[in-house]
């Protein structure tokens, strides 16, 4: 299962679960649709940073697959 550390696994319009900066210690995840990919590098050890359609910014921790 893709975990959000590779940019190629994430695309605009995809449902993902992210952790916001202020939730990094608690690990609280926010679910939403990717509006924009903010990380330019191909990979990131803590997850690719994205902006959701709701405007929330965070790092992808899980990619929600259609079967879920």
Secondary structure, 3 states (H helix, E strand, C coil): CCCCCEHHHCCCCCEEEEECHHHCCCCCEEEEEEEEECCCCCECCCCCEEEECCCCEEEEEEECCCCC
